[in-house]
Amino acid sequence: MTGTGHTEAAGRQNEAYTPTTEEVRECWTTRNDIGNPYETDADVEERHHEESVKFDRWLRTVKAEAWHEGQERGWTDAMESVQPDDTAVSRALAGVSPNPYESEES
């Protein structure tokens, strides 16, 4: 695996570690590597490619859902917080909605 995520995380015991997309994709695509003696290198490569495609499809779906959630919440917040003298900038700077993905529990 490339990258320094694991090394950096080891030195920061009190900080939360978040793996990179590449690290998660690598774990996903190689999770079934058990050393099957009947599987050729080409078979393994093909399976890894198929699993990588599945992972990327799943990730696009999750990102699309998150973006849609954010768009809907932003629109709702904007409509609920409109005051006669408000501007779009003041509403945006107010940070009306907390980000549920940045909670202390995660």
ABEGO torsion letter per residue (X at the ends): XBEAAAAAAAABAABBBBBBAAAAAAAAAAAABAGBAABBAAAAAAAAAAAAAAAAAAAAAAAAAAAAAAAAAAAAAAAAABBAABBAAAAAAAGABBBAAABAAX
